[in-house]
Amino acid sequence: MRVFVTGATGFVGSAVVRELLDNGHQVLGLARSDASADRLMKAGAEVRRGSLEDLDALRAGASATDGVIHTGFNHDFSNYASAVATDLSVIEALSETLAGSDRPFVISSVISHGRTEDDVLDPSAHPTRHRLPAEVTALASAAKGVRVSAIRLPQVHGEGDRAFVPGLIDIARAKGVSAYPGDGANGWAAVHRDDAALLYRLALENAPAGSVLHAVADEGVPVREIAEVIGRRLDVPVTSLPVDEADTHFGFLGRFVTADLTATSTLTRERLGWTPTRIGLLADLDQDYYFNATS
């Protein structure tokens, strides 16, 4: 299958590209820069120049391929509303392009939209889940002849991670303490990026239209245990903070550190035969690359 991949040089997307190529698929990857285009060509993929804001380039990529995997997202939390709006526009454009084709369209969503795959949320009833309308819009394209599936991602970890966990490491290093809110019992679901990439490929190949899939290996790693690993590796104290001080201490990460983002993947494993085999979050966090990368 020739597959158009957005976010093809990102943390998750680059693993998806490798998984596809290693299993006999061809890849047309979206590249915004010369550096990204060069990385894709070296990996063995074709290149489509453009960005998430370039809807014509996205439509052309989708039209020229047998299926689409959308992993791209502008992770600019200083302008998160704009990033969410762009993501919705991308999904609308790709859905329209694929309508009536029965081609696969795999989109990336987030685990906060449901603890199980069958949890269906109403965006109007959950206005704080800003990316939910994009998931709902994508899944609605199943009724228009698109074999769409939504992969809800938890905390994705692995070498090269630059997201939430490295952010916690930076904060602990800067403040000289590895903190957690309250008793730290709230948990984060998690998955290694290579296990997530496998699920994207399985969804592309086999997921029925309208599928919701959970890329969850660890169902809920307590935030306190994450803080403990960070504290031990940095040799700084590990301490509890009042929950109402989380935003002050962690900045924009405060709302994530205090959230309970646990989830299961039982139905995904049953429906697609997905079996994660990579290292878990706590063991991965104990690797040198997490601490070397942020020093």
C-alpha positions in Angstrom: 0.0 0.0 0.0 1.2 3.5 -0.7 0.5 5.6 2.4 0.5 9.4 2.9 1.8 10.2 6.4 1.6 13.6 8.1 4.0 14.3 10.9 6.3 11.9 9.1 9.5 13.1 10.8 7.9 13.6 14.3 8.4 11.5 17.3 5.5 9.1 16.6 5.4 9.7 12.8 9.0 8.7 12.2 8.4 5.4 14.0 5.2 4.9 11.9 7.2 5.5 8.7 9.8 2.9 9.8 7.1 0.4 10.7 5.4 0.8 7.3 8.6 0.6 5.3 9.8 -2.5 7.2 6.5 -4.2 6.4 6.4 -3.7 2.7 4.4 -0.5 2.4 5.5 2.6 0.5 5.4 6.0 2.2 4.8 9.5 0.9 5.7 11.7 3.9 4.7 15.3 4.4 7.8 17.5 4.9 7.8 21.2 5.9 11.5 21.8 5.7 14.6 20.7 3.7 15.9 18.9 6.8 12.7 16.9 7.2 12.6 16.0 3.5 16.2 14.8 3.7 15.4 12.6 6.7 12.5 11.1 4.9 14.5 10.3 1.7 17.3 8.7 3.8 14.6 6.5 5.5 13.5 5.3 2.1 10.3 7.4 1.8 9.0 9.7 -0.9 8.5 13.4 0.0 5.5 15.7 -0.4 6.5 19.2 0.6 4.0 21.2 2.6 2.7 21.9 6.1 -0.5 21.2 8.1 -1.7 24.7 7.1 -1.3 23.8 3.4 -4.6 22.1 2.7 -4.0 21.8 -1.0 -0.8 19.8 -0.4 -2.7 17.5 2.1 -5.4 16.9 -0.4 -2.9 16.1 -3.1 -1.1 13.7 -0.9 -4.3 11.9 0.0 -5.4 11.8 -3.6 -2.1 10.2 -4.7 -2.1 7.3 -2.2 -4.0 4.3 -1.1 -4.4 5.4 2.5 -3.6 8.2 5.0 -2.1 8.2 8.5 -2.4 11.5 10.2 0.2 11.9 13.1 1.0 15.6 12.6 0.1 18.2 15.3 1.5 21.6 16.1 2.6 21.1 19.7 2.7 24.7 20.6 1.0 25.0 24.0 1.4 28.7 24.0 -1.1 28.8 21.1 -2.9 25.6 21.7 -6.3 26.8 20.4 -4.7 27.6 17.0 -3.1 24.1 16.9 -6.4 22.5 17.7 -8.2 24.5 15.0 -5.5 23.5 12.4 -5.9 19.9 13.3 -9.6 20.0 12.8 -9.1 21.7 9.4 -6.7 19.0 8.4 -9.1 16.2 9.3 -11.9 17.9 7.5 -9.8 18.3 4.3 -8.5 14.7 4.3 -12.0 13.3 5.1 -13.5 15.2 2.2 -10.7 14.0 -0.1 -11.1 10.3 0.9 -14.9 10.3 0.8 -16.5 7.5 -1.2 -13.1 5.7 -1.7 -13.2 3.1 1.2 -9.6 3.9 1.6 -8.1 3.8 5.2 -7.7 7.0 7.2 -6.0 6.6 10.6 -6.0 9.7 12.8 -4.3 10.5 16.1 -6.4 11.4 19.1 -5.8 11.5 22.8 -6.5 9.2 25.6 -8.5 11.7 27.7 -11.4 11.2 25.4 -12.3 7.9 27.1 -11.1 5.3 29.5 -12.2 2.5 27.2 -12.5 2.3 23.4 -16.3 2.3 23.6 -16.5 5.5 25.6 -18.2 8.0 23.3 -18.2 11.6 24.4 -20.3 14.6 23.3 -18.0 17.6 22.5 -20.7 20.0 23.7 -20.8 18.3 27.1 -17.0 18.2 27.4 -15.9 21.6 26.2 -12.4 21.3 27.9 -11.5 18.3 25.7 -10.4 20.6 22.9 -9.3 17.9 20.5 -12.5 15.9 20.8 -14.3 17.6 17.8 -11.5 16.5 15.5 -12.0 12.9 16.6 -15.8 13.1 16.2 -15.4 14.7 12.8 -13.0 12.0 11.6 -15.2 9.2 12.8 -18.2 10.7 11.1 -16.5 10.2 7.7 -17.2 6.4 8.1 -20.7 7.2 6.9 -19.2 8.8 3.8 -17.3 5.8 2.6 -14.0 6.3 4.5 -12.4 3.4 6.4 -11.5 5.7 9.2 -10.1 4.8 12.6 -9.0 6.9 15.6 -6.0 6.0 17.7 -6.1 7.5 21.1 -2.6 8.1 22.3 -1.5 8.2 26.0 1.9 9.4 27.1 4.2 8.1 24.3 7.7 7.4 25.4 11.0 6.3 24.0 14.4 7.7 22.9 13.9 11.1 21.3 10.9 12.0 23.5 10.6 15.8 23.9 7.1 16.0 25.5 5.7 15.8 29.0 8.2 13.5 30.8 11.3 15.5 29.6 9.4 18.6 30.7 9.0 17.2 34.2 12.8 16.4 34.2 13.6 19.9 33.2 11.4 21.4 36.0 12.9 19.0 38.6 16.4 19.9 37.5 15.7 23.7 37.6 13.8 23.7 40.9 16.0 21.1 42.7 13.0 19.0 43.7 11.0 16.3 41.9 7.4 17.0 42.9 4.0 15.3 42.5 0.5 16.6 43.4 -1.2 15.4 46.5 -0.6 11.7 47.1 0.5 11.2 43.5 -1.9 8.3 43.0 -3.4 9.6 39.8 -2.0 7.7 36.8 -0.9 8.1 33.3 -1.5 5.5 30.6 1.5 5.1 28.5 3.0 3.3 25.4 6.4 3.0 23.8 6.4 4.7 20.4 7.4 1.5 18.6 4.3 -0.3 20.0 2.2 2.7 19.0 3.7 2.5 15.5 2.7 -1.1 15.2 -0.9 -0.2 16.1 -1.0 2.5 13.4 0.0 -0.2 10.8 -2.5 -2.7 12.0 -5.2 0.0 11.9 -4.3 0.9 8.4 -4.4 -2.7 7.2 -7.3 -4.1 9.1 -9.4 -1.7 11.3 -13.1 -1.5 10.3 -14.6 1.9 9.5 -15.4 3.9 12.6 -13.0 2.1 14.9 -11.7 3.7 18.1 -8.4 2.2 19.3 -6.4 2.7 22.4 -2.6 2.5 22.1 -2.2 1.7 25.8 0.5 -0.6 27.2 0.7 0.7 30.8 -2.8 1.3 31.9 -1.9 3.8 34.7 1.5 4.6 36.0 1.2 6.7 39.2 2.6 10.2 38.9 4.3 9.7 42.2 6.3 6.8 40.8 7.4 8.9 37.8 8.5 11.6 40.2 10.5 9.1 42.2 12.4 7.9 39.2 13.2 11.4 38.2 14.3 12.3 41.8 16.6 9.3 42.0 18.2 9.9 38.6 18.8 13.6 39.4 19.6 13.0 43.0 17.1 15.6 44.2 14.4 15.3 46.9 11.0 13.8 45.9 8.1 15.7 47.6 4.4 16.1 47.5 2.8 19.5 46.6 -0.7 20.7 47.4 -2.8 20.1 44.3 -3.7 23.8 44.1 0.0 24.7 43.8 0.5 22.5 40.7 0.1 25.2 38.1 2.5 27.5 39.9 5.2 24.7 40.2 4.7 23.0 36.8 3.4 25.8 34.6 1.3 24.5 31.7 2.1 20.9 32.7 0.2 21.4 35.9 -3.2 20.4 34.4 -1.6 17.2 33.0 0.3 16.3 36.2 -2.9 16.6 38.3 -5.1 14.7 35.8 -6.0 11.0 36.0 -5.3 9.8 32.5 -5.7 6.0 33.0 -7.1 3.9 30.2 -7.4 0.3 29.0 -6.7 -1.3 25.6 -8.5 -4.6 26.1 -10.8 -4.2 23.1 -8.0 -2.9 20.8 -6.0 -6.0 21.6 -8.9 -8.3 21.0 -10.0 -6.6 17.8 -6.7 -6.2 16.0 -4.4 -8.6 17.8 -2.1 -5.8 18.9 0.3 -6.9 21.6 2.8 -4.3 22.9 6.2 -5.8 23.7 8.5 -2.8 24.3 9.8 -1.5 27.6 7.3 0.2 30.0 7.3 3.8 31.0 9.1 3.6 34.3 11.8 1.3 33.0 12.2 3.5 29.9 12.4 6.7 32.1 15.3 5.1 33.9 17.4 5.1 30.7 20.3 7.6 30.3 18.9 9.2 27.2 16.0 10.8 29.1 18.5 12.6 31.3 21.2 13.3 28.7 18.7 14.8 26.3 17.6 17.5 28.8 20.9 18.4 30.3 
